[in-house]
Amino acid sequence: MTTPLAFDLKPSAQPLSDQDRAAVLAAPGFGRHFTDNMVTIRWSEGRGWHDARLQPYAPLQMDPANMTLHYAQSIFEGLKAYRQPDGGVATFRPEENARRFQRSARRLAMPELPEETFVEAIDLLIRQDEAWVPNEPEQSLYIRPFMFATEVGLGVRPANEYLFMVIASPAGAYFPGGVKPVSVWLSEEYVRAAPGGTGEAKCAGNYAASLVAQAEAAQHGCDQVVWLDAVERRWIEEMGGMNLYFVEGAGDDARILTPELTGTLLPGITRLSLLQIAEDLGYATGETRLTKDDWREGNADGSISEVFACGTAAVITPVGSVKSTSASWTVGDGGPGPVTTRLRETLLAVQSGSAPDPHGWLHRVI
Ligand SMILES: *Cc1c(COP(=O)(O)O)cnc(C)c1O
């Protein structure tokens, strides 16, 4: 390895006033307000990573022929910083985000940022903007690392210049009025990812391609879309931007199942963590394949008792009802099930530091 990248620290001289920031933190919503600063690191062919800065949050200037605008070499990550009981701040498994970011970069023919630089960039921004980390339960500071091509030109090939950035946005409780199950639409027309495609990469293009299906779900009165596999259109893959879990059976004998990573699913860090947490709680777990008919029949005969989605932004979201062109059904009794609730509370307790962290998942920043 070469010498570690040195960051030039020039934070904002005019951060938002305590009073204005408090007004934002009173009702932060999601992704609407940003902290005072951001991190930027450049990469170019020949020079590699350079020009690492912490600087005031500000708009970017962009050439109309910026290659990202045309060919979408654009990847991102999402993780959260949580206030801890001693007043400090921790992130959750950021090295997993760093590694996934490297895998996404590889798939989109982009340069890989070293894991320690990724984590350090996030830590620097959190330390600088610590006042933006909420103190309220279930609130957090959402961290958005991302990278895109900055080379100017219309030739189709991997760009030879990129910009990595980290921005941060305070996030309110996802369910301020209590956990509310979502309704889902099984998308039989549109697919999210095909074998050999970019389904495993956290890239902007996957989201662009998903929006029309999300709109179709809304037209059918559903909150979210559930993706089926591209080939047979029957294997359950994931929900919107979250992974799915199925609870088979009930009580201590419940089995916690999630679709296996076939290359077309996004390998969620929440998904990975819940497999471990479920095991720690004594449940049987499994990565498996399940069709839409398995789901409908298992729901009808009671063998599938609960279904939930999981991801960093919304943690765990129960699925309350399902609709498709051919059938619709209520999942269990339509409310958040006991296993779903237990897993959600256990994960939140680890993240907020109110429960032990036996696997060393918390990364202390402050
Ligand atoms: C980010 C993401 C997830 C969830 O990943 P986490 O690491 O748990 O936040 C699931 N599906 C898609 C499509 C995603 O983009």
The ligand as an ORCA input file, in Angstrom:
! r2SCAN-3c Opt
* xyz 0 1
  C     -29.440     -0.756     -0.097
  C     -30.418     -1.785     -0.551
  C     -30.902     -2.795      0.297
  C     -30.621     -2.845      1.779
  O     -29.280     -2.895      2.115
  P     -28.813     -2.493      3.584
  O     -27.340     -2.666      3.545
  O     -29.473     -3.419      4.515
  O     -29.246     -1.084      3.813
  C     -31.744     -3.761     -0.246
  N     -32.106     -3.720     -1.545
  C     -31.680     -2.759     -2.374
  C     -32.131     -2.776     -3.782
  C     -30.820     -1.761     -1.909
  O     -30.406     -0.799     -2.753
*
